[in-house]
Structure formats: C-alpha cells, structure tokens
Amino acid sequence: MPDRDGFHLIRAIRGLDAQAGGQTPAVALTAFAHPDDRTRALLAGYQFHLAKPIDPELLVATLLRHAGRREG
C-alpha cells in the first residue's frame, strides 16, 4: 500500500458494517514492538499485536484463536 499503512486499512475495515466485514478479526504483525505501538494498534481496531521477529507457533496459535478455533 504505497500511500497508506495498516492503520488506514483497519480503520477503513472497522468503518464497514458487520455484514460487509467490519467485525473481521485482525492481527497487527509489525516491526514496531514498543508498548505504545501495541496500544496504538489495539486502539485502531486490531484485536492483537505481534512484533517481528515472530515465533511461527505463536503466530499460528494467535490466528487460530482469532478464527474461533483452538489448537490441539
């Protein structure tokens, strides 16, 4: 997204009604790992914030949890 970032994207998604996808679960996967970055991501509309480098098992577990499934 050359002119926008993930915050623009999640705000646009959250502006949609539920039937159009406005309640779609979203995980911020970013290089920004400061606690303020996490807070900013959650306030923007993400349900979870993961900082790079990411443990692949944590990523899969997080995605499964937000997809309404549990690993195992």
Backbone hydrogen bonds in HBPLUS format (Angstrom, degrees):
<---DONOR---> <-ACCEPTOR-->    atom                        ^
c    i                          cat <-CA-CA->   ^        H-A-AA   ^      H-
h    n   atom  resd res      DA  || num        DHA   H-A  angle D-A-AA Bond
n    s   type  num  typ     dist DA aas  dist angle  dist       angle   num
A0008-HIS N   A0005-ASP O   3.13 MM   3  5.46 123.0  2.47 104.7 117.6     1
A0009-LEU N   A0005-ASP O   3.14 MM   4  6.50 159.7  2.18 149.5 155.6     2
A0010-ILE N   A0006-GLY O   2.89 MM   4  6.09 169.9  1.90 150.1 151.9     3
A0011-ARG N   A0007-PHE O   3.09 MM   4  6.10 157.4  2.14 141.3 147.8     4
A0012-ALA N   A0008-HIS O   3.01 MM   4  6.20 153.4  2.08 145.6 152.8     5
A0013-ILE N   A0009-LEU O   2.94 MM   4  6.25 159.1  1.98 153.8 159.9     6
A0014-ARG N   A0010-ILE O   2.83 MM   4  6.00 165.3  1.85 151.0 155.1     7
A0015-GLY N   A0011-ARG O   3.03 MM   4  6.13 124.6  2.35 133.9 147.3     8
A0015-GLY N   A0012-ALA O   3.20 MM   3  5.07 137.2  2.39  92.4 104.5     9
A0016-LEU N   A0013-ILE O   3.04 MM   3  5.48 163.5  2.06 114.2 119.6    10
A0020-ALA N   A0017-ASP O   2.98 MM   3  5.39 138.0  2.16 109.7 121.7    11
A0022-GLY N   A0017-ASP O   3.01 MM   5  5.02 161.9  2.05 133.2 128.6    12
A0021-GLY N   A0018-ALA O   3.07 MM   3  5.17 161.8  2.10 106.8 111.8    13
A0024-THR N   A0021-GLY O   3.08 MM   3  5.30 162.7  2.11 121.0 120.3    14
A0047-GLN N   A0026-ALA O   2.96 MM  21  5.86 158.7  2.00 156.7 161.8    15
A0028-ALA N   A0048-PHE O   2.89 MM  20  6.22 164.1  1.92 162.3 158.3    16
A0050-LEU N   A0028-ALA O   2.75 MM  22  6.03 170.8  1.75 176.3 179.4    17
A0030-THR N   A0050-LEU O   2.99 MM  20  6.41 160.1  2.03 162.9 168.0    18
A0052-LYS N   A0030-THR O   2.69 MM  22  5.77 147.8  1.79 146.0 152.3    19
A0037-ASP N   A0034-HIS O   2.83 MM   3  5.18 129.4  2.08 109.4 123.5    20
A0038-ARG N   A0034-HIS O   3.21 MM   4  6.69 150.2  2.30 151.8 160.5    21
A0039-THR N   A0035-PRO O   3.04 MM   4  6.34 163.7  2.07 150.1 154.0    22
A0040-ARG N   A0036-ASP O   2.91 MM   4  6.09 160.0  1.95 144.5 150.1    23
A0041-ALA N   A0037-ASP O   2.97 MM   4  6.17 157.1  2.02 145.8 151.6    24
A0042-LEU N   A0038-ARG O   2.98 MM   4  6.25 164.4  2.00 156.3 160.1    25
A0043-LEU N   A0039-THR O   2.90 MM   4  6.08 161.4  1.94 153.9 159.3    26
A0044-ALA N   A0040-ARG O   2.97 MM   4  6.09 138.6  2.15 139.6 150.5    27
A0046-TYR N   A0041-ALA O   3.15 MM   5  5.73 159.3  2.19 154.5 148.0    28
A0045-GLY N   A0042-LEU O   3.19 MM   3  5.34 142.2  2.34  98.6 109.0    29
A0058-LEU N   A0055-ASP O   2.97 MM   3  5.30 121.0  2.33 108.7 123.4    30
A0059-LEU N   A0055-ASP O   3.05 MM   4  6.40 158.0  2.10 157.1 164.1    31
A0060-VAL N   A0056-PRO O   2.99 MM   4  6.24 166.9  2.01 153.1 155.5    32
A0061-ALA N   A0057-GLU O   2.95 MM   4  6.08 166.0  1.97 148.0 152.4    33
A0062-THR N   A0058-LEU O   2.90 MM   4  6.00 156.5  1.96 147.2 153.7    34
A0063-LEU N   A0059-LEU O   2.94 MM   4  6.17 163.7  1.97 153.2 157.5    35
A0064-LEU N   A0060-VAL O   2.89 MM   4  6.08 163.6  1.92 154.7 159.3    36
A0065-ARG N   A0061-ALA O   2.97 MM   4  6.08 158.7  2.01 144.4 150.4    37
A0066-HIS N   A0062-THR O   2.98 MM   4  6.21 160.2  2.02 150.9 155.8    38
A0067-ALA N   A0063-LEU O   2.89 MM   4  6.00 124.5  2.20 138.3 153.2    39
A0067-ALA N   A0064-LEU O   3.17 MM   3  4.98 135.3  2.38  91.2 103.9    40
A0069-ARG N   A0064-LEU O   2.82 MM   5  5.10 155.6  1.88 164.3 155.8    41
A0068-GLY N   A0065-ARG O   3.15 MM   3  5.30 158.0  2.21 103.9 109.0    42
